[in-house]
Amino acid sequence: MIKKITLGLTIIITAIIAYNLITQIIGAVKSGERLTQAADEVYKLEVENKALKKRLSQISSPQFMEEEIRNKLGLTKKGETLVVIPEEKLHSVMGASPSAQIRLPNWLGWLKVFFR
């Protein structure tokens, strides 16, 4: 009788210990997965950070600023002359009519079809 009780208690204690070990192993595996995901996210953010720093250095350069001022604001250096060609004249020289429809990229065309 005592052997059966000790055997039963041993089985119960072994089952409890096995259950606790299994839950700890599962928790460790999940923690490892979270750590891997966090490391991947850190790597992606570092790559993005490098790209942004490179873009910032390009934007901060005097050549970029001068190009933007010339192209977007239409300003010129001292001694230069700005020439503005009317749209109608440009289209007649290039051989395209101003009413010619501009072909949109596929993705933009589909976007306009579904979200007007």
N, C-alpha and C positions, 0 to 999 in steps of 0.2 A: 504494500500500500504506500509506504513512504517512498519507494522507488518510483512509483507512478507519479506521485506529487512532485518529487524533485525533477523527474523527467519533464513533466508538464510545465513547471516553473522555468526550467532551462530552455525549453522550446519557446515559451512566451518571452523571456528575457532576450534570447537570441533573435527573435522576430522584431522586438522593439529596437535592438541595436542595429539590425540590418536595415530597418525602415529609416532610422536616423542617418545611417551612413549613406543610404541611397538618396535621401533628400539633400544631404550636404553635397554629394557628388553632382546632383542636378543643379543645385545652386551655384556651384563652382563653374560648371559648364556654361550656364547662363551669364555669369559674371565675365567669363572669358569672351563670350560672344559680344557682350556690351563693350568690353574693352577694345575688341577688334573694330567694332563699328565706330567707336570714338576715335581710334587711331586713324581710320579711313577718313573720317570727317576732318580731323586735324590736318591730314595730308592735303585734302582738297582745299581747305581754307588757306594753307600755306602756298599752294600753287596759285590760287586766286590772288593772294596778297602780293606775290611776286609780280604777277601780271599787272596788278593795279599800280604797284610802285614803278614798273617800267613805263606804263601809260602816263603816270604823273610826271616822270622825268622827261618824257617826250612833250607833254603839254607845257611844262615849265620852260622849255627851251625857247630862246629868242626867235629861232627860225619858225617854229610852230605859231608863235604869237603873231609874227609878221604875216605869215600866210593866212591866218584866220582874219586878221584885220583887212588884208587886201581882198580876200574872197567874200567875206560876209558883210563887211561894212563899206566896201568900195573905196577905201582910202588909198592914196598913193604917196610915194616918197616925194621929197622936194625935187622939182625939175621934171617929174613924170607927168604924162597926160593920160587921163582916164577916158577911154572910148566906150560909149554905150551904143550898141547896135539894137535898133528896134526889132521886136519879135517878128513883125510882118516881113521885114527885109531879110532877116535871118532865115525864115522859112522859105522865102522865095529863092534865095541863093542856094540853100541846101536841097531844094526840090521837094520839100514836104509841105503839105498844107497845114495851116494852124488848126484846122478842125479834125485832123487825123487822130484817130483814137490811139491812145498809148496802151500797149499791151501790158497787162499786169502779170506779176508772177502767179503761178498756179495757186499757191497757198492763199494769196491775197484775194484772188478771184473767188475761191471757195468760201473764204471768210465773208466776203460781201454777199454771196448767195444765201448763206445761212443766217447771218447777223446784219440785216439791213437796218 
